[in-house]
Amino acid sequence: MATEILMPALSPTMEEGKLAKWLVKEGDTVSSGQILAEIETDKA
């Protein structure tokens, strides 16, 4: 089942980011506030 995940802005000018690495595997149980992935921005 697909679930929408919202990515918070990492800075006031951030418009997009690239998913660099998943930190959880498909099927893993996750909880609210858990870090799911590493995000790359244009300032990386």
PQR file with spaces between the fields and no chain letter, atoms N, CA, C, O and H, PARSE charges and radii, in Angstrom:
ATOM       1  N    MET     1       0.838   -1.179    0.000 -0.4000 1.5000
ATOM       2  CA   MET     1       0.000    0.000    0.000 -0.0000 2.0000
ATOM       3  C    MET     1       0.883    1.242    0.000  0.5500 1.7000
ATOM       4  O    MET     1       1.763    1.366    0.852 -0.5500 1.4000
ATOM       5  N    ALA     2       0.673    2.146   -0.919 -0.4000 1.5000
ATOM       6  CA   ALA     2       1.446    3.386   -1.008 -0.0000 2.0000
ATOM       7  C    ALA     2       0.960    4.388    0.029  0.5500 1.7000
ATOM       8  O    ALA     2      -0.236    4.483    0.304 -0.5500 1.4000
ATOM       9  H    ALA     2      -0.042    2.045   -1.612  0.4000 1.0000
ATOM      10  N    THR     3       1.891    5.130    0.596 -0.4000 1.5000
ATOM      11  CA   THR     3       1.578    6.171    1.556 -0.0000 2.0000
ATOM      12  C    THR     3       2.321    7.437    1.168  0.5500 1.7000
ATOM      13  O    THR     3       3.522    7.396    0.900 -0.5500 1.4000
ATOM      14  H    THR     3       2.863    5.053    0.373  0.4000 1.0000
ATOM      15  N    GLU     4       1.618    8.558    1.137 -0.4000 1.5000
ATOM      16  CA   GLU     4       2.247    9.829    0.808 -0.0000 2.0000
ATOM      17  C    GLU     4       3.062   10.302    2.008  0.5500 1.7000
ATOM      18  O    GLU     4       2.590   10.278    3.144 -0.5500 1.4000
ATOM      19  H    GLU     4       0.642    8.591    1.355  0.4000 1.0000
ATOM      20  N    ILE     5       4.289   10.731    1.736 -0.4000 1.5000
ATOM      21  CA   ILE     5       5.175   11.245    2.774 -0.0000 2.0000
ATOM      22  C    ILE     5       5.524   12.674    2.410  0.5500 1.7000
ATOM      23  O    ILE     5       6.011   12.934    1.309 -0.5500 1.4000
ATOM      24  H    ILE     5       4.673   10.750    0.813  0.4000 1.0000
ATOM      25  N    LEU     6       5.279   13.607    3.325 -0.4000 1.5000
ATOM      26  CA   LEU     6       5.589   15.006    3.070 -0.0000 2.0000
ATOM      27  C    LEU     6       6.994   15.311    3.568  0.5500 1.7000
ATOM      28  O    LEU     6       7.369   14.942    4.681 -0.5500 1.4000
ATOM      29  H    LEU     6       4.883   13.396    4.219  0.4000 1.0000
ATOM      30  N    MET     7       7.761   15.989    2.724 -0.4000 1.5000
ATOM      31  CA   MET     7       9.121   16.371    3.083 -0.0000 2.0000
ATOM      32  C    MET     7       9.109   17.833    3.505  0.5500 1.7000
ATOM      33  O    MET     7       8.740   18.696    2.709 -0.5500 1.4000
ATOM      34  H    MET     7       7.455   16.288    1.820  0.4000 1.0000
ATOM      35  N    PRO     8       9.508   18.131    4.747 -0.5600 1.5000
ATOM      36  CA   PRO     8       9.531   19.531    5.169  0.2800 2.0000
ATOM      37  C    PRO     8      10.649   20.294    4.459  0.5500 1.7000
ATOM      38  O    PRO     8      11.674   19.716    4.098 -0.5500 1.4000
ATOM      39  N    ALA     9      10.444   21.589    4.264 -0.4000 1.5000
ATOM      40  CA   ALA     9      11.497   22.432    3.680 -0.0000 2.0000
ATOM      41  C    ALA     9      12.660   22.506    4.651  0.5500 1.7000
ATOM      42  O    ALA     9      12.459   22.705    5.849 -0.5500 1.4000
ATOM      43  H    ALA     9       9.611   22.059    4.557  0.4000 1.0000
ATOM      44  N    LEU    10      13.865   22.349    4.150 -0.4000 1.5000
ATOM      45  CA   LEU    10      15.053   22.390    4.994 -0.0000 2.0000
ATOM      46  C    LEU    10      15.601   23.811    5.124  0.5500 1.7000
ATOM      47  O    LEU    10      16.469   24.077    5.955 -0.5500 1.4000
ATOM      48  H    LEU    10      14.029   22.187    3.177  0.4000 1.0000
ATOM      49  N    SER    11      15.086   24.716    4.298 -0.4000 1.5000
ATOM      50  CA   SER    11      15.439   26.135    4.391 -0.0000 2.0000
ATOM      51  C    SER    11      14.277   26.935    3.805  0.5500 1.7000
ATOM      52  O    SER    11      13.443   26.376    3.092 -0.5500 1.4000
ATOM      53  H    SER    11      14.381   24.500    3.623  0.4000 1.0000
ATOM      54  N    PRO    12      14.211   28.226    4.093 -0.5600 1.5000
ATOM      55  CA   PRO    12      13.099   29.045    3.575  0.2800 2.0000
ATOM      56  C    PRO    12      13.054   29.132    2.049  0.5500 1.7000
ATOM      57  O    PRO    12      11.994   29.381    1.476 -0.5500 1.4000
ATOM      58  N    THR    13      14.197   28.927    1.387 -0.4000 1.5000
ATOM      59  CA   THR    13      14.236   29.050   -0.074 -0.0000 2.0000
ATOM      60  C    THR    13      14.194   27.701   -0.786  0.5500 1.7000
ATOM      61  O    THR    13      14.211   27.652   -2.016 -0.5500 1.4000
ATOM      62  H    THR    13      15.058   28.724    1.852  0.4000 1.0000
ATOM      63  N    MET    14      14.141   26.624   -0.039 -0.4000 1.5000
ATOM      64  CA   MET    14      14.149   25.287   -0.649 -0.0000 2.0000
ATOM      65  C    MET    14      12.867   25.029   -1.423  0.5500 1.7000
ATOM      66  O    MET    14      11.771   25.222   -0.897 -0.5500 1.4000
ATOM      67  H    MET    14      14.128   26.664    0.960  0.4000 1.0000
ATOM      68  N    GLU    15      13.000   24.595   -2.664 -0.4000 1.5000
ATOM      69  CA   GLU    15      11.850   24.269   -3.497 -0.0000 2.0000
ATOM      70  C    GLU    15      11.799   22.797   -3.856  0.5500 1.7000
ATOM      71  O    GLU    15      10.718   22.259   -4.094 -0.5500 1.4000
ATOM      72  H    GLU    15      13.891   24.438   -3.091  0.4000 1.0000
ATOM      73  N    GLU    16      12.955   22.129   -3.901 -0.4000 1.5000
ATOM      74  CA   GLU    16      12.968   20.705   -4.217 -0.0000 2.0000
ATOM      75  C    GLU    16      14.203   20.054   -3.608  0.5500 1.7000
ATOM      76  O    GLU    16      15.172   20.726   -3.256 -0.5500 1.4000
ATOM      77  H    GLU    16      13.834   22.566   -3.708  0.4000 1.0000
ATOM      78  N    GLY    17      14.146   18.745   -3.493 -0.4000 1.5000
ATOM      79  CA   GLY    17      15.269   17.975   -2.981 -0.0000 2.0000
ATOM      80  C    GLY    17      15.289   16.622   -3.664  0.5500 1.7000
ATOM      81  O    GLY    17      14.287   16.188   -4.234 -0.5500 1.4000
ATOM      82  H    GLY    17      13.359   18.199   -3.779  0.4000 1.0000
ATOM      83  N    LYS    18      16.427   15.960   -3.607 -0.4000 1.5000
ATOM      84  CA   LYS    18      16.590   14.649   -4.231 -0.0000 2.0000
ATOM      85  C    LYS    18      16.755   13.611   -3.130  0.5500 1.7000
ATOM      86  O    LYS    18      17.546   13.792   -2.204 -0.5500 1.4000
ATOM      87  H    LYS    18      17.241   16.312   -3.145  0.4000 1.0000
ATOM      88  N    LEU    19      16.010   12.536   -3.238 -0.4000 1.5000
ATOM      89  CA   LEU    19      16.135   11.461   -2.276 -0.0000 2.0000
ATOM      90  C    LEU    19      17.465   10.751   -2.530  0.5500 1.7000
ATOM      91  O    LEU    19      17.641   10.112   -3.568 -0.5500 1.4000
ATOM      92  H    LEU    19      15.368   12.389   -3.990  0.4000 1.0000
ATOM      93  N    ALA    20      18.391   10.862   -1.593 -0.4000 1.5000
ATOM      94  CA   ALA    20      19.732   10.314   -1.781 -0.0000 2.0000
ATOM      95  C    ALA    20      19.840    8.881   -1.274  0.5500 1.7000
ATOM      96  O    ALA    20      20.545    8.067   -1.871 -0.5500 1.4000
ATOM      97  H    ALA    20      18.248   11.382   -0.750  0.4000 1.0000
ATOM      98  N    LYS    21      19.148    8.559   -0.174 -0.4000 1.5000
ATOM      99  CA   LYS    21      19.279    7.223    0.405 -0.0000 2.0000
ATOM     100  C    LYS    21      18.093    6.918    1.318  0.5500 1.7000
ATOM     101  O    LYS    21      17.750    7.717    2.189 -0.5500 1.4000
ATOM     102  H    LYS    21      18.575    9.220    0.311  0.4000 1.0000
ATOM     103  N    TRP    22      17.476    5.768    1.115 -0.4000 1.5000
ATOM     104  CA   TRP    22      16.430    5.297    2.022 -0.0000 2.0000
ATOM     105  C    TRP    22      17.100    4.730    3.280  0.5500 1.7000
ATOM     106  O    TRP    22      18.103    4.024    3.178 -0.5500 1.4000
ATOM     107  H    TRP    22      17.755    5.119    0.408  0.4000 1.0000
ATOM     108  N    LEU    23      16.561    5.030    4.447 -0.4000 1.5000
ATOM     109  CA   LEU    23      17.085    4.512    5.708 -0.0000 2.0000
ATOM     110  C    LEU    23      16.215    3.397    6.271  0.5500 1.7000
ATOM     111  O    LEU    23      16.551    2.801    7.294 -0.5500 1.4000
ATOM     112  H    LEU    23      15.746    5.603    4.530  0.4000 1.0000
ATOM     113  N    VAL    24      15.102    3.113    5.608 -0.4000 1.5000
ATOM     114  CA   VAL    24      14.224    2.003    5.987 -0.0000 2.0000
ATOM     115  C    VAL    24      13.992    1.132    4.763  0.5500 1.7000
ATOM     116  O    VAL    24      14.133    1.593    3.630 -0.5500 1.4000
ATOM     117  H    VAL    24      14.829    3.597    4.777  0.4000 1.0000
ATOM     118  N    LYS    25      13.642   -0.110    4.988 -0.4000 1.5000
ATOM     119  CA   LYS    25      13.380   -1.036    3.881 -0.0000 2.0000
ATOM     120  C    LYS    25      11.877   -1.147    3.641  0.5500 1.7000
ATOM     121  O    LYS    25      11.071   -0.903    4.539 -0.5500 1.4000
ATOM     122  H    LYS    25      13.527   -0.485    5.908  0.4000 1.0000
ATOM     123  N    GLU    26      11.522   -1.514    2.435 -0.4000 1.5000
ATOM     124  CA   GLU    26      10.115   -1.739    2.093 -0.0000 2.0000
ATOM     125  C    GLU    26       9.544   -2.777    3.039  0.5500 1.7000
ATOM     126  O    GLU    26      10.132   -3.840    3.237 -0.5500 1.4000
ATOM     127  H    GLU    26      12.176   -1.713    1.705  0.4000 1.0000
ATOM     128  N    GLY    27       8.397   -2.466    3.621 -0.4000 1.5000
ATOM     129  CA   GLY    27       7.736   -3.386    4.537 -0.0000 2.0000
ATOM     130  C    GLY    27       8.071   -3.147    6.001  0.5500 1.7000
ATOM     131  O    GLY    27       7.407   -3.695    6.880 -0.5500 1.4000
ATOM     132  H    GLY    27       7.919   -1.602    3.460  0.4000 1.0000
ATOM     133  N    ASP    28       9.113   -2.320    6.283 -0.4000 1.5000
ATOM     134  CA   ASP    28       9.461   -2.004    7.670 -0.0000 2.0000
ATOM     135  C    ASP    28       8.337   -1.213    8.326  0.5500 1.7000
ATOM     136  O    ASP    28       7.650   -0.436    7.663 -0.5500 1.4000
ATOM     137  H    ASP    28       9.653   -1.875    5.569  0.4000 1.0000
ATOM     138  N    THR    29       8.154   -1.406    9.609 -0.4000 1.5000
ATOM     139  CA   THR    29       7.224   -0.592   10.383 -0.0000 2.0000
ATOM     140  C    THR    29       7.940    0.700   10.757  0.5500 1.7000
ATOM     141  O    THR    29       9.081    0.670   11.220 -0.5500 1.4000
ATOM     142  H    THR    29       8.712   -2.037   10.147  0.4000 1.0000
ATOM     143  N    VAL    30       7.275    1.831   10.556 -0.4000 1.5000
ATOM     144  CA   VAL    30       7.862    3.121   10.896 -0.0000 2.0000
ATOM     145  C    VAL    30       6.928    3.857   11.845  0.5500 1.7000
ATOM     146  O    VAL    30       5.737    3.558   11.924 -0.5500 1.4000
ATOM     147  H    VAL    30       6.349    1.855   10.180  0.4000 1.0000
ATOM     148  N    SER    31       7.486    4.821   12.558 -0.4000 1.5000
ATOM     149  CA   SER    31       6.674    5.593   13.493 -0.0000 2.0000
ATOM     150  C    SER    31       6.785    7.082   13.182  0.5500 1.7000
ATOM     151  O    SER    31       7.704    7.520   12.490 -0.5500 1.4000
ATOM     152  H    SER    31       8.454    5.064   12.493  0.4000 1.0000
ATOM     153  N    SER    32       5.848    7.836   13.696 -0.4000 1.5000
ATOM     154  CA   SER    32       5.818    9.274   13.488 -0.0000 2.0000
ATOM     155  C    SER    32       7.115    9.893   14.004  0.5500 1.7000
ATOM     156  O    SER    32       7.558    9.595   15.113 -0.5500 1.4000
ATOM     157  H    SER    32       5.101    7.480   14.257  0.4000 1.0000
ATOM     158  N    GLY    33       7.717   10.757   13.189 -0.4000 1.5000
ATOM     159  CA   GLY    33       8.945   11.425   13.575 -0.0000 2.0000
ATOM     160  C    GLY    33      10.214   10.669   13.217  0.5500 1.7000
ATOM     161  O    GLY    33      11.312   11.212   13.338 -0.5500 1.4000
ATOM     162  H    GLY    33       7.357   10.999   12.288  0.4000 1.0000
ATOM     163  N    GLN    34      10.078    9.428   12.780 -0.4000 1.5000
ATOM     164  CA   GLN    34      11.246    8.613   12.423 -0.0000 2.0000
ATOM     165  C    GLN    34      11.861    9.135   11.124  0.5500 1.7000
ATOM     166  O    GLN    34      11.138    9.499   10.196 -0.5500 1.4000
ATOM     167  H    GLN    34       9.186    8.987   12.682  0.4000 1.0000
ATOM     168  N    ILE    35      13.193    9.172   11.058 -0.4000 1.5000
ATOM     169  CA   ILE    35      13.879    9.583    9.835 -0.0000 2.0000
ATOM     170  C    ILE    35      13.823    8.425    8.844  0.5500 1.7000
ATOM     171  O    ILE    35      14.246    7.310    9.151 -0.5500 1.4000
ATOM     172  H    ILE    35      13.780    8.876   11.812  0.4000 1.0000
ATOM     173  N    LEU    36      13.297    8.701    7.651 -0.4000 1.5000
ATOM     174  CA   LEU    36      13.097    7.664    6.644 -0.0000 2.0000
ATOM     175  C    LEU    36      14.144    7.679    5.539  0.5500 1.7000
ATOM     176  O    LEU    36      14.437    6.645    4.939 -0.5500 1.4000
ATOM     177  H    LEU    36      12.954    9.607    7.401  0.4000 1.0000
ATOM     178  N    ALA    37      14.708    8.856    5.272 -0.4000 1.5000
ATOM     179  CA   ALA    37      15.618    8.964    4.133 -0.0000 2.0000
ATOM     180  C    ALA    37      16.566   10.136    4.305  0.5500 1.7000
ATOM     181  O    ALA    37      16.342   11.028    5.123 -0.5500 1.4000
ATOM     182  H    ALA    37      14.469    9.696    5.759  0.4000 1.0000
ATOM     183  N    GLU    38      17.642   10.111    3.505 -0.4000 1.5000
ATOM     184  CA   GLU    38      18.552   11.247    3.420 -0.0000 2.0000
ATOM     185  C    GLU    38      18.188   12.037    2.171  0.5500 1.7000
ATOM     186  O    GLU    38      17.961   11.458    1.108 -0.5500 1.4000
ATOM     187  H    GLU    38      17.824    9.386    2.841  0.4000 1.0000
ATOM     188  N    ILE    39      18.134   13.353    2.299 -0.4000 1.5000
ATOM     189  CA   ILE    39      17.734   14.231    1.199 -0.0000 2.0000
ATOM     190  C    ILE    39      18.909   15.105    0.788  0.5500 1.7000
ATOM     191  O    ILE    39      19.607   15.653    1.641 -0.5500 1.4000
ATOM     192  H    ILE    39      18.318   13.823    3.162  0.4000 1.0000
ATOM     193  N    GLU    40      19.130   15.236   -0.523 -0.4000 1.5000
ATOM     194  CA   GLU    40      20.147   16.125   -1.074 -0.0000 2.0000
ATOM     195  C    GLU    40      19.453   17.356   -1.612  0.5500 1.7000
ATOM     196  O    GLU    40      18.428   17.251   -2.285 -0.5500 1.4000
ATOM     197  H    GLU    40      18.563   14.791   -1.216  0.4000 1.0000
ATOM     198  N    THR    41      20.007   18.527   -1.320 -0.4000 1.5000
ATOM     199  CA   THR    41      19.449   19.767   -1.861 -0.0000 2.0000
ATOM     200  C    THR    41      20.461   20.402   -2.797  0.5500 1.7000
ATOM     201  O    THR    41      21.589   19.926   -2.921 -0.5500 1.4000
ATOM     202  H    THR    41      20.840   18.612   -0.774  0.4000 1.0000
ATOM     203  N    ASP    42      20.059   21.469   -3.448 -0.4000 1.5000
ATOM     204  CA   ASP    42      20.961   22.154   -4.371 -0.0000 2.0000
ATOM     205  C    ASP    42      22.153   22.790   -3.654  0.5500 1.7000
ATOM     206  O    ASP    42      23.131   23.171   -4.297 -0.5500 1.4000
ATOM     207  H    ASP    42      19.142   21.856   -3.347  0.4000 1.0000
ATOM     208  N    LYS    43      22.076   22.905   -2.335 -0.4000 1.5000
ATOM     209  CA   LYS    43      23.174   23.488   -1.570 -0.0000 2.0000
ATOM     210  C    LYS    43      24.089   22.426   -0.980  0.5500 1.7000
ATOM     211  O    LYS    43      24.987   22.750   -0.203 -0.5500 1.4000
ATOM     212  H    LYS    43      21.282   22.595   -1.812  0.4000 1.0000
ATOM     213  N    ALA    44      23.876   21.170   -1.335 -0.4000 1.5000
ATOM     214  CA   ALA    44      24.682   20.074   -0.784 -0.0000 2.0000
ATOM     215  C    ALA    44      26.082   20.079   -1.360  0.5500 1.7000
ATOM     216  O    ALA    44      26.897   19.227   -1.008 -0.5500 1.4000
ATOM     217  H    ALA    44      23.147   20.907   -1.967  0.4000 1.0000
